[in-house]
Amino acid sequence: MFDFSTPVDRHGTWCTQWDYVADRFGAADLLPFTISDMDFATAPCIIDAVSKRLAHGVFGYSRWKNDEFLGAVSH
């Protein structure tokens, strides 16, 4: 289970949802409910998987039609 209850302060991180409210609406004191951005941390298992792939160092085309991939994205 992952913690979806602890918010992450995204201000000052080039976050469209929070850092550019005035640019989009002309006022900075609004709550931006117009964008589906996440205000919680990425799950550790996702960070680990991306880190493992980055450590591999090769980013060519991958074969997607395999049981592991299809199982990860199925409903």
N, CA, C and O atoms as a Maestro MAE file, in Angstrom:
{
 s_m_m2io_version
 :::
 2.0.0
}

f_m_ct {
 s_m_title
 :::
 protein
 m_atom[300] {
  # First column is atom index #
  i_m_mmod_type
  r_m_x_coord
  r_m_y_coord
  r_m_z_coord
  i_m_residue_number
  s_m_chain_name
  s_m_pdb_residue_name
  s_m_pdb_atom_name
  i_m_atomic_number
  :::
  1 25 0.846 -1.175 0.000 1 A "MET " " N  " 7
  2 3 0.000 0.000 0.000 1 A "MET " " CA " 6
  3 2 0.890 1.238 0.000 1 A "MET " " C  " 6
  4 15 1.950 1.250 0.626 1 A "MET " " O  " 8
  5 25 0.456 2.265 -0.699 2 A "PHE " " N  " 7
  6 3 1.230 3.498 -0.792 2 A "PHE " " CA " 6
  7 2 0.508 4.623 -0.066 2 A "PHE " " C  " 6
  8 15 -0.718 4.614 0.038 2 A "PHE " " O  " 8
  9 25 1.259 5.579 0.430 3 A "ASP " " N  " 7
  10 3 0.727 6.712 1.184 3 A "ASP " " CA " 6
  11 2 0.245 7.812 0.238 3 A "ASP " " C  " 6
  12 15 1.047 8.572 -0.305 3 A "ASP " " O  " 8
  13 25 -1.057 7.888 0.048 4 A "PHE " " N  " 7
  14 3 -1.638 8.952 -0.765 4 A "PHE " " CA " 6
  15 2 -2.171 10.086 0.108 4 A "PHE " " C  " 6
  16 15 -2.843 10.988 -0.391 4 A "PHE " " O  " 8
  17 25 -1.879 10.047 1.398 5 A "SER " " N  " 7
  18 3 -2.401 11.040 2.336 5 A "SER " " CA " 6
  19 2 -1.427 12.166 2.640 5 A "SER " " C  " 6
  20 15 -1.843 13.231 3.097 5 A "SER " " O  " 8
  21 25 -0.138 11.953 2.397 6 A "THR " " N  " 7
  22 3 0.866 12.964 2.714 6 A "THR " " CA " 6
  23 2 1.159 13.795 1.472 6 A "THR " " C  " 6
  24 15 1.786 13.301 0.535 6 A "THR " " O  " 8
  25 25 0.715 15.054 1.450 7 A "PRO " " N  " 7
  26 3 0.956 15.888 0.264 7 A "PRO " " CA " 6
  27 2 2.409 16.341 0.165 7 A "PRO " " C  " 6
  28 15 3.111 16.453 1.170 7 A "PRO " " O  " 8
  29 25 2.841 16.596 -1.055 8 A "VAL " " N  " 7
  30 3 4.176 17.118 -1.334 8 A "VAL " " CA " 6
  31 2 4.010 18.561 -1.795 8 A "VAL " " C  " 6
  32 15 3.209 18.835 -2.689 8 A "VAL " " O  " 8
  33 25 4.750 19.479 -1.203 9 A "ASP " " N  " 7
  34 3 4.684 20.883 -1.617 9 A "ASP " " CA " 6
  35 2 5.425 21.049 -2.931 9 A "ASP " " C  " 6
  36 15 6.649 20.929 -2.973 9 A "ASP " " O  " 8
  37 25 4.704 21.321 -3.990 10 A "ARG " " N  " 7
  38 3 5.286 21.425 -5.330 10 A "ARG " " CA " 6
  39 2 5.662 22.858 -5.694 10 A "ARG " " C  " 6
  40 15 6.199 23.086 -6.778 10 A "ARG " " O  " 8
  41 25 5.398 23.821 -4.829 11 A "HIS " " N  " 7
  42 3 5.748 25.217 -5.124 11 A "HIS " " CA " 6
  43 2 7.255 25.343 -5.363 11 A "HIS " " C  " 6
  44 15 8.055 24.752 -4.638 11 A "HIS " " O  " 8
  45 25 7.634 26.111 -6.378 12 A "GLY " " N  " 7
  46 3 9.042 26.340 -6.676 12 A "GLY " " CA " 6
  47 2 9.720 25.209 -7.421 12 A "GLY " " C  " 6
  48 15 10.949 25.160 -7.474 12 A "GLY " " O  " 8
  49 25 8.950 24.296 -7.999 13 A "THR " " N  " 7
  50 3 9.527 23.159 -8.725 13 A "THR " " CA " 6
  51 2 9.155 23.187 -10.207 13 A "THR " " C  " 6
  52 15 9.164 22.153 -10.874 13 A "THR " " O  " 8
  53 25 8.832 24.364 -10.714 14 A "TRP " " N  " 7
  54 3 8.395 24.541 -12.107 14 A "TRP " " CA " 6
  55 2 7.089 23.794 -12.363 14 A "TRP " " C  " 6
  56 15 6.823 23.367 -13.487 14 A "TRP " " O  " 8
  57 25 6.301 23.642 -11.348 15 A "CYS " " N  " 7
  58 3 5.039 22.911 -11.417 15 A "CYS " " CA " 6
  59 2 3.952 23.798 -12.019 15 A "CYS " " C  " 6
  60 15 3.626 24.848 -11.465 15 A "CYS " " O  " 8
  61 25 3.400 23.382 -13.134 16 A "THR " " N  " 7
  62 3 2.349 24.158 -13.796 16 A "THR " " CA " 6
  63 2 1.166 24.392 -12.869 16 A "THR " " C  " 6
  64 15 0.599 25.484 -12.851 16 A "THR " " O  " 8
  65 25 0.795 23.391 -12.113 17 A "GLN " " N  " 7
  66 3 -0.375 23.513 -11.247 17 A "GLN " " CA " 6
  67 2 -0.226 24.638 -10.232 17 A "GLN " " C  " 6
  68 15 -1.178 25.388 -10.013 17 A "GLN " " O  " 8
  69 25 0.941 24.778 -9.605 18 A "TRP " " N  " 7
  70 3 1.095 25.732 -8.513 18 A "TRP " " CA " 6
  71 2 1.925 26.960 -8.860 18 A "TRP " " C  " 6
  72 15 1.640 28.040 -8.343 18 A "TRP " " O  " 8
  73 25 2.923 26.845 -9.697 19 A "ASP " " N  " 7
  74 3 3.837 27.964 -9.940 19 A "ASP " " CA " 6
  75 2 3.364 28.938 -11.012 19 A "ASP " " C  " 6
  76 15 3.934 30.021 -11.146 19 A "ASP " " O  " 8
  77 25 2.348 28.584 -11.770 20 A "TYR " " N  " 7
  78 3 1.927 29.444 -12.880 20 A "TYR " " CA " 6
  79 2 0.449 29.797 -12.826 20 A "TYR " " C  " 6
  80 15 -0.175 30.013 -13.865 20 A "TYR " " O  " 8
  81 25 -0.111 29.857 -11.634 21 A "VAL " " N  " 7
  82 3 -1.520 30.215 -11.477 21 A "VAL " " CA " 6
  83 2 -1.768 31.627 -11.992 21 A "VAL " " C  " 6
  84 15 -2.716 31.852 -12.745 21 A "VAL " " O  " 8
  85 25 -0.928 32.579 -11.596 22 A "ALA " " N  " 7
  86 3 -1.117 33.974 -12.025 22 A "ALA " " CA " 6
  87 2 -0.968 34.121 -13.532 22 A "ALA " " C  " 6
  88 15 -1.687 34.908 -14.147 22 A "ALA " " O  " 8
  89 25 -0.051 33.381 -14.134 23 A "ASP " " N  " 7
  90 3 0.125 33.442 -15.591 23 A "ASP " " CA " 6
  91 2 -1.141 33.011 -16.323 23 A "ASP " " C  " 6
  92 15 -1.490 33.579 -17.357 23 A "ASP " " O  " 8
  93 25 -1.815 32.023 -15.793 24 A "ARG " " N  " 7
  94 3 -2.991 31.469 -16.469 24 A "ARG " " CA " 6
  95 2 -4.281 32.184 -16.121 24 A "ARG " " C  " 6
  96 15 -5.177 32.286 -16.959 24 A "ARG " " O  " 8
  97 25 -4.393 32.687 -14.882 25 A "PHE " " N  " 7
  98 3 -5.675 33.225 -14.432 25 A "PHE " " CA " 6
  99 2 -5.634 34.688 -14.010 25 A "PHE " " C  " 6
  100 15 -6.673 35.271 -13.699 25 A "PHE " " O  " 8
  101 25 -4.439 35.291 -13.994 26 A "GLY " " N  " 7
  102 3 -4.334 36.703 -13.649 26 A "GLY " " CA " 6
  103 2 -4.323 36.993 -12.161 26 A "GLY " " C  " 6
  104 15 -4.281 38.159 -11.771 26 A "GLY " " O  " 8
  105 25 -4.358 35.977 -11.321 27 A "ALA " " N  " 7
  106 3 -4.293 36.145 -9.871 27 A "ALA " " CA " 6
  107 2 -3.571 34.934 -9.290 27 A "ALA " " C  " 6
  108 15 -3.748 33.809 -9.758 27 A "ALA " " O  " 8
  109 25 -2.756 35.177 -8.263 28 A "ALA " " N  " 7
  110 3 -1.956 34.094 -7.691 28 A "ALA " " CA " 6
  111 2 -2.623 33.430 -6.489 28 A "ALA " " C  " 6
  112 15 -2.157 32.389 -6.026 28 A "ALA " " O  " 8
  113 25 -3.700 34.011 -5.982 29 A "ASP " " N  " 7
  114 3 -4.317 33.489 -4.760 29 A "ASP " " CA " 6
  115 2 -5.503 32.561 -5.044 29 A "ASP " " C  " 6
  116 15 -6.486 32.551 -4.304 29 A "ASP " " O  " 8
  117 25 -5.396 31.791 -6.116 30 A "LEU " " N  " 7
  118 3 -6.444 30.849 -6.492 30 A "LEU " " CA " 6
  119 2 -5.977 29.417 -6.255 30 A "LEU " " C  " 6
  120 15 -4.777 29.143 -6.266 30 A "LEU " " O  " 8
  121 25 -6.902 28.524 -6.047 31 A "LEU " " N  " 7
  122 3 -6.581 27.100 -5.957 31 A "LEU " " CA " 6
  123 2 -6.772 26.497 -7.341 31 A "LEU " " C  " 6
  124 15 -7.880 26.532 -7.877 31 A "LEU " " O  " 8
  125 25 -5.722 25.948 -7.927 32 A "PRO " " N  " 7
  126 3 -5.782 25.469 -9.308 32 A "PRO " " CA " 6
  127 2 -6.346 24.047 -9.426 32 A "PRO " " C  " 6
  128 15 -5.601 23.068 -9.359 32 A "PRO " " O  " 8
  129 25 -7.639 23.948 -9.598 33 A "PHE " " N  " 7
  130 3 -8.273 22.644 -9.775 33 A "PHE " " CA " 6
  131 2 -8.486 22.328 -11.250 33 A "PHE " " C  " 6
  132 15 -9.350 21.520 -11.592 33 A "PHE " " O  " 8
  133 25 -7.711 22.955 -12.122 34 A "THR " " N  " 7
  134 3 -7.917 22.808 -13.564 34 A "THR " " CA " 6
  135 2 -6.929 21.860 -14.218 34 A "THR " " C  " 6
  136 15 -7.001 21.637 -15.426 34 A "THR " " O  " 8
  137 25 -6.012 21.299 -13.451 35 A "ILE " " N  " 7
  138 3 -4.995 20.431 -14.034 35 A "ILE " " CA " 6
  139 2 -4.867 19.179 -13.173 35 A "ILE " " C  " 6
  140 15 -4.928 19.255 -11.946 35 A "ILE " " O  " 8
  141 25 -4.693 18.059 -13.801 36 A "SER " " N  " 7
  142 3 -4.595 16.802 -13.045 36 A "SER " " CA " 6
  143 2 -3.131 16.481 -12.766 36 A "SER " " C  " 6
  144 15 -2.551 15.577 -13.367 36 A "SER " " O  " 8
  145 25 -2.550 17.236 -11.847 37 A "ASP " " N  " 7
  146 3 -1.167 17.030 -11.446 37 A "ASP " " CA " 6
  147 2 -1.167 16.328 -10.093 37 A "ASP " " C  " 6
  148 15 -2.119 16.468 -9.325 37 A "ASP " " O  " 8
  149 25 -0.133 15.592 -9.800 38 A "MET " " N  " 7
  150 3 -0.074 14.839 -8.554 38 A "MET " " CA " 6
  151 2 0.633 15.640 -7.470 38 A "MET " " C  " 6
  152 15 1.698 16.212 -7.701 38 A "MET " " O  " 8
  153 25 0.036 15.674 -6.298 39 A "ASP " " N  " 7
  154 3 0.636 16.330 -5.146 39 A "ASP " " CA " 6
  155 2 1.064 15.304 -4.106 39 A "ASP " " C  " 6
  156 15 1.064 15.593 -2.909 39 A "ASP " " O  " 8
  157 25 1.427 14.112 -4.555 40 A "PHE " " N  " 7
  158 3 1.969 13.095 -3.664 40 A "PHE " " CA " 6
  159 2 3.207 12.510 -4.329 40 A "PHE " " C  " 6
  160 15 3.382 12.594 -5.545 40 A "PHE " " O  " 8
  161 25 4.051 11.922 -3.510 41 A "ALA " " N  " 7
  162 3 5.322 11.382 -4.008 41 A "ALA " " CA " 6
  163 2 5.085 10.172 -4.908 41 A "ALA " " C  " 6
  164 15 4.043 9.520 -4.835 41 A "ALA " " O  " 8
  165 25 6.051 9.891 -5.742 42 A "THR " " N  " 7
  166 3 6.007 8.689 -6.571 42 A "THR " " CA " 6
  167 2 6.281 7.472 -5.690 42 A "THR " " C  " 6
  168 15 7.138 7.520 -4.807 42 A "THR " " O  " 8
  169 25 5.568 6.406 -5.926 43 A "ALA " " N  " 7
  170 3 5.737 5.185 -5.129 43 A "ALA " " CA " 6
  171 2 7.174 4.666 -5.248 43 A "ALA " " C  " 6
  172 15 7.740 4.681 -6.340 43 A "ALA " " O  " 8
  173 25 7.766 4.211 -4.151 44 A "PRO " " N  " 7
  174 3 9.143 3.713 -4.177 44 A "PRO " " CA " 6
  175 2 9.379 2.616 -5.214 44 A "PRO " " C  " 6
  176 15 10.455 2.569 -5.811 44 A "PRO " " O  " 8
  177 25 8.409 1.737 -5.444 45 A "CYS " " N  " 7
  178 3 8.610 0.668 -6.430 45 A "CYS " " CA " 6
  179 2 8.766 1.236 -7.841 45 A "CYS " " C  " 6
  180 15 9.475 0.658 -8.665 45 A "CYS " " O  " 8
  181 25 8.111 2.362 -8.124 46 A "ILE " " N  " 7
  182 3 8.249 3.005 -9.439 46 A "ILE " " CA " 6
  183 2 9.613 3.662 -9.554 46 A "ILE " " C  " 6
  184 15 10.274 3.540 -10.585 46 A "ILE " " O  " 8
  185 25 10.042 4.357 -8.507 47 A "ILE " " N  " 7
  186 3 11.368 4.981 -8.508 47 A "ILE " " CA " 6
  187 2 12.449 3.916 -8.679 47 A "ILE " " C  " 6
  188 15 13.402 4.115 -9.432 47 A "ILE " " O  " 8
  189 25 12.306 2.789 -7.985 48 A "ASP " " N  " 7
  190 3 13.278 1.695 -8.109 48 A "ASP " " CA " 6
  191 2 13.323 1.142 -9.531 48 A "ASP " " C  " 6
  192 15 14.404 0.901 -10.068 48 A "ASP " " O  " 8
  193 25 12.153 0.940 -10.144 49 A "ALA " " N  " 7
  194 3 12.106 0.390 -11.504 49 A "ALA " " CA " 6
  195 2 12.730 1.347 -12.513 49 A "ALA " " C  " 6
  196 15 13.466 0.917 -13.401 49 A "ALA " " O  " 8
  197 25 12.441 2.647 -12.381 50 A "VAL " " N  " 7
  198 3 13.026 3.635 -13.297 50 A "VAL " " CA " 6
  199 2 14.532 3.728 -13.075 50 A "VAL " " C  " 6
  200 15 15.296 3.816 -14.036 50 A "VAL " " O  " 8
  201 25 14.965 3.708 -11.811 51 A "SER " " N  " 7
  202 3 16.398 3.758 -11.506 51 A "SER " " CA " 6
  203 2 17.134 2.565 -12.099 51 A "SER " " C  " 6
  204 15 18.232 2.713 -12.635 51 A "SER " " O  " 8
  205 25 16.534 1.383 -12.005 52 A "LYS " " N  " 7
  206 3 17.145 0.179 -12.565 52 A "LYS " " CA " 6
  207 2 17.289 0.317 -14.083 52 A "LYS " " C  " 6
  208 15 18.318 -0.049 -14.651 52 A "LYS " " O  " 8
  209 25 16.260 0.844 -14.727 53 A "ARG " " N  " 7
  210 3 16.313 1.014 -16.187 53 A "ARG " " CA " 6
  211 2 17.359 2.059 -16.566 53 A "ARG " " C  " 6
  212 15 18.083 1.875 -17.544 53 A "ARG " " O  " 8
  213 25 17.451 3.152 -15.811 54 A "LEU " " N  " 7
  214 3 18.455 4.187 -16.072 54 A "LEU " " CA " 6
  215 2 19.864 3.634 -15.916 54 A "LEU " " C  " 6
  216 15 20.754 3.981 -16.692 54 A "LEU " " O  " 8
  217 25 20.076 2.779 -14.921 55 A "ALA " " N  " 7
  218 3 21.400 2.198 -14.690 55 A "ALA " " CA " 6
  219 2 21.827 1.299 -15.844 55 A "ALA " " C  " 6
  220 15 23.022 1.103 -16.065 55 A "ALA " " O  " 8
  221 25 20.874 0.759 -16.572 56 A "HIS " " N  " 7
  222 3 21.183 -0.089 -17.730 56 A "HIS " " CA " 6
  223 2 21.928 0.721 -18.786 56 A "HIS " " C  " 6
  224 15 22.861 0.222 -19.415 56 A "HIS " " O  " 8
  225 25 21.508 1.983 -18.980 57 A "GLY " " N  " 7
  226 3 22.238 2.900 -19.850 57 A "GLY " " CA " 6
  227 2 21.932 2.841 -21.335 57 A "GLY " " C  " 6
  228 15 22.489 3.630 -22.099 57 A "GLY " " O  " 8
  229 25 21.073 1.943 -21.771 58 A "VAL " " N  " 7
  230 3 20.715 1.858 -23.187 58 A "VAL " " CA " 6
  231 2 19.217 2.121 -23.297 58 A "VAL " " C  " 6
  232 15 18.416 1.500 -22.598 58 A "VAL " " O  " 8
  233 25 18.844 3.046 -24.181 59 A "PHE " " N  " 7
  234 3 17.448 3.462 -24.266 59 A "PHE " " CA " 6
  235 2 16.891 3.315 -25.675 59 A "PHE " " C  " 6
  236 15 16.263 4.235 -26.199 59 A "PHE " " O  " 8
  237 25 17.118 2.179 -26.275 60 A "GLY " " N  " 7
  238 3 16.593 1.913 -27.610 60 A "GLY " " CA " 6
  239 2 15.146 1.462 -27.541 60 A "GLY " " C  " 6
  240 15 14.501 1.543 -26.496 60 A "GLY " " O  " 8
  241 25 14.656 0.991 -28.660 61 A "TYR " " N  " 7
  242 3 13.283 0.497 -28.722 61 A "TYR " " CA " 6
  243 2 13.189 -0.850 -28.024 61 A "TYR " " C  " 6
  244 15 14.046 -1.716 -28.198 61 A "TYR " " O  " 8
  245 25 12.147 -1.013 -27.241 62 A "SER " " N  " 7
  246 3 11.928 -2.266 -26.519 62 A "SER " " CA " 6
  247 2 10.730 -3.000 -27.107 62 A "SER " " C  " 6
  248 15 9.780 -2.383 -27.590 62 A "SER " " O  " 8
  249 25 10.789 -4.285 -27.058 63 A "ARG " " N  " 7
  250 3 9.668 -5.099 -27.517 63 A "ARG " " CA " 6
  251 2 8.577 -5.028 -26.457 63 A "ARG " " C  " 6
  252 15 8.821 -5.364 -25.298 63 A "ARG " " O  " 8
  253 25 7.395 -4.602 -26.830 64 A "TRP " " N  " 7
  254 3 6.315 -4.427 -25.861 64 A "TRP " " CA " 6
  255 2 5.364 -5.615 -25.806 64 A "TRP " " C  " 6
  256 15 4.645 -5.776 -24.819 64 A "TRP " " O  " 8
  257 25 5.343 -6.430 -26.816 65 A "LYS " " N  " 7
  258 3 4.361 -7.511 -26.858 65 A "LYS " " CA " 6
  259 2 4.922 -8.760 -26.164 65 A "LYS " " C  " 6
  260 15 5.297 -9.743 -26.803 65 A "LYS " " O  " 8
  261 25 4.960 -8.675 -24.837 66 A "ASN " " N  " 7
  262 3 5.400 -9.810 -24.038 66 A "ASN " " CA " 6
  263 2 4.535 -9.881 -22.780 66 A "ASN " " C  " 6
  264 15 3.898 -8.896 -22.407 66 A "ASN " " O  " 8
  265 25 4.511 -11.012 -22.146 67 A "ASP " " N  " 7
  266 3 3.619 -11.223 -21.003 67 A "ASP " " CA " 6
  267 2 3.903 -10.278 -19.840 67 A "ASP " " C  " 6
  268 15 2.972 -9.816 -19.180 67 A "ASP " " O  " 8
  269 25 5.182 -9.984 -19.581 68 A "GLU " " N  " 7
  270 3 5.522 -9.099 -18.461 68 A "GLU " " CA " 6
  271 2 4.942 -7.708 -18.677 68 A "GLU " " C  " 6
  272 15 4.327 -7.148 -17.769 68 A "GLU " " O  " 8
  273 25 5.129 -7.143 -19.863 69 A "PHE " " N  " 7
  274 3 4.596 -5.810 -20.155 69 A "PHE " " CA " 6
  275 2 3.074 -5.826 -20.160 69 A "PHE " " C  " 6
  276 15 2.440 -4.996 -19.509 69 A "PHE " " O  " 8
  277 25 2.493 -6.755 -20.883 70 A "LEU " " N  " 7
  278 3 1.036 -6.808 -20.989 70 A "LEU " " CA " 6
  279 2 0.382 -7.030 -19.626 70 A "LEU " " C  " 6
  280 15 -0.700 -6.503 -19.369 70 A "LEU " " O  " 8
  281 25 1.021 -7.797 -18.760 71 A "GLY " " N  " 7
  282 3 0.495 -8.007 -17.415 71 A "GLY " " CA " 6
  283 2 0.555 -6.759 -16.559 71 A "GLY " " C  " 6
  284 15 -0.288 -6.566 -15.682 71 A "GLY " " O  " 8
  285 25 1.538 -5.913 -16.801 72 A "ALA " " N  " 7
  286 3 1.693 -4.689 -16.015 72 A "ALA " " CA " 6
  287 2 0.665 -3.635 -16.382 72 A "ALA " " C  " 6
  288 15 0.335 -2.786 -15.554 72 A "ALA " " O  " 8
  289 25 0.156 -3.669 -17.590 73 A "VAL " " N  " 7
  290 3 -0.775 -2.626 -18.027 73 A "VAL " " CA " 6
  291 2 -2.203 -3.127 -18.216 73 A "VAL " " C  " 6
  292 15 -3.060 -2.371 -18.674 73 A "VAL " " O  " 8
  293 25 -2.472 -4.366 -17.880 74 A "SER " " N  " 7
  294 3 -3.831 -4.891 -18.044 74 A "SER " " CA " 6
  295 2 -4.712 -4.465 -16.878 74 A "SER " " C  " 6
  296 15 -4.210 -4.077 -15.823 74 A "SER " " O  " 8
  297 25 -5.997 -4.536 -17.066 75 A "HIS " " N  " 7
  298 3 -6.964 -4.133 -16.024 75 A "HIS " " CA " 6
  299 2 -7.244 -5.283 -15.099 75 A "HIS " " C  " 6
  300 15 -8.029 -5.143 -14.161 75 A "HIS " " O  " 8
  :::
 }
 m_bond[299] {
  # First column is bond index #
  i_m_from
  i_m_to
  i_m_order
  :::
  1 1 2 1
  2 2 3 1
  3 3 4 2
  4 3 5 1
  5 5 6 1
  6 6 7 1
  7 7 8 2
  8 7 9 1
  9 9 10 1
  10 10 11 1
  11 11 12 2
  12 11 13 1
  13 13 14 1
  14 14 15 1
  15 15 16 2
  16 15 17 1
  17 17 18 1
  18 18 19 1
  19 19 20 2
  20 19 21 1
  21 21 22 1
  22 22 23 1
  23 23 24 2
  24 23 25 1
  25 25 26 1
  26 26 27 1
  27 27 28 2
  28 27 29 1
  29 29 30 1
  30 30 31 1
  31 31 32 2
  32 31 33 1
  33 33 34 1
  34 34 35 1
  35 35 36 2
  36 35 37 1
  37 37 38 1
  38 38 39 1
  39 39 40 2
  40 39 41 1
  41 41 42 1
  42 42 43 1
  43 43 44 2
  44 43 45 1
  45 45 46 1
  46 46 47 1
  47 47 48 2
  48 47 49 1
  49 49 50 1
  50 50 51 1
  51 51 52 2
  52 51 53 1
  53 53 54 1
  54 54 55 1
  55 55 56 2
  56 55 57 1
  57 57 58 1
  58 58 59 1
  59 59 60 2
  60 59 61 1
  61 61 62 1
  62 62 63 1
  63 63 64 2
  64 63 65 1
  65 65 66 1
  66 66 67 1
  67 67 68 2
  68 67 69 1
  69 69 70 1
  70 70 71 1
  71 71 72 2
  72 71 73 1
  73 73 74 1
  74 74 75 1
  75 75 76 2
  76 75 77 1
  77 77 78 1
  78 78 79 1
  79 79 80 2
  80 79 81 1
  81 81 82 1
  82 82 83 1
  83 83 84 2
  84 83 85 1
  85 85 86 1
  86 86 87 1
  87 87 88 2
  88 87 89 1
  89 89 90 1
  90 90 91 1
  91 91 92 2
  92 91 93 1
  93 93 94 1
  94 94 95 1
  95 95 96 2
  96 95 97 1
  97 97 98 1
  98 98 99 1
  99 99 100 2
  100 99 101 1
  101 101 102 1
  102 102 103 1
  103 103 104 2
  104 103 105 1
  105 105 106 1
  106 106 107 1
  107 107 108 2
  108 107 109 1
  109 109 110 1
  110 110 111 1
  111 111 112 2
  112 111 113 1
  113 113 114 1
  114 114 115 1
  115 115 116 2
  116 115 117 1
  117 117 118 1
  118 118 119 1
  119 119 120 2
  120 119 121 1
  121 121 122 1
  122 122 123 1
  123 123 124 2
  124 123 125 1
  125 125 126 1
  126 126 127 1
  127 127 128 2
  128 127 129 1
  129 129 130 1
  130 130 131 1
  131 131 132 2
  132 131 133 1
  133 133 134 1
  134 134 135 1
  135 135 136 2
  136 135 137 1
  137 137 138 1
  138 138 139 1
  139 139 140 2
  140 139 141 1
  141 141 142 1
  142 142 143 1
  143 143 144 2
  144 143 145 1
  145 145 146 1
  146 146 147 1
  147 147 148 2
  148 147 149 1
  149 149 150 1
  150 150 151 1
  151 151 152 2
  152 151 153 1
  153 153 154 1
  154 154 155 1
  155 155 156 2
  156 155 157 1
  157 157 158 1
  158 158 159 1
  159 159 160 2
  160 159 161 1
  161 161 162 1
  162 162 163 1
  163 163 164 2
  164 163 165 1
  165 165 166 1
  166 166 167 1
  167 167 168 2
  168 167 169 1
  169 169 170 1
  170 170 171 1
  171 171 172 2
  172 171 173 1
  173 173 174 1
  174 174 175 1
  175 175 176 2
  176 175 177 1
  177 177 178 1
  178 178 179 1
  179 179 180 2
  180 179 181 1
  181 181 182 1
  182 182 183 1
  183 183 184 2
  184 183 185 1
  185 185 186 1
  186 186 187 1
  187 187 188 2
  188 187 189 1
  189 189 190 1
  190 190 191 1
  191 191 192 2
  192 191 193 1
  193 193 194 1
  194 194 195 1
  195 195 196 2
  196 195 197 1
  197 197 198 1
  198 198 199 1
  199 199 200 2
  200 199 201 1
  201 201 202 1
  202 202 203 1
  203 203 204 2
  204 203 205 1
  205 205 206 1
  206 206 207 1
  207 207 208 2
  208 207 209 1
  209 209 210 1
  210 210 211 1
  211 211 212 2
  212 211 213 1
  213 213 214 1
  214 214 215 1
  215 215 216 2
  216 215 217 1
  217 217 218 1
  218 218 219 1
  219 219 220 2
  220 219 221 1
  221 221 222 1
  222 222 223 1
  223 223 224 2
  224 223 225 1
  225 225 226 1
  226 226 227 1
  227 227 228 2
  228 227 229 1
  229 229 230 1
  230 230 231 1
  231 231 232 2
  232 231 233 1
  233 233 234 1
  234 234 235 1
  235 235 236 2
  236 235 237 1
  237 237 238 1
  238 238 239 1
  239 239 240 2
  240 239 241 1
  241 241 242 1
  242 242 243 1
  243 243 244 2
  244 243 245 1
  245 245 246 1
  246 246 247 1
  247 247 248 2
  248 247 249 1
  249 249 250 1
  250 250 251 1
  251 251 252 2
  252 251 253 1
  253 253 254 1
  254 254 255 1
  255 255 256 2
  256 255 257 1
  257 257 258 1
  258 258 259 1
  259 259 260 2
  260 259 261 1
  261 261 262 1
  262 262 263 1
  263 263 264 2
  264 263 265 1
  265 265 266 1
  266 266 267 1
  267 267 268 2
  268 267 269 1
  269 269 270 1
  270 270 271 1
  271 271 272 2
  272 271 273 1
  273 273 274 1
  274 274 275 1
  275 275 276 2
  276 275 277 1
  277 277 278 1
  278 278 279 1
  279 279 280 2
  280 279 281 1
  281 281 282 1
  282 282 283 1
  283 283 284 2
  284 283 285 1
  285 285 286 1
  286 286 287 1
  287 287 288 2
  288 287 289 1
  289 289 290 1
  290 290 291 1
  291 291 292 2
  292 291 293 1
  293 293 294 1
  294 294 295 1
  295 295 296 2
  296 295 297 1
  297 297 298 1
  298 298 299 1
  299 299 300 2
  :::
 }
}
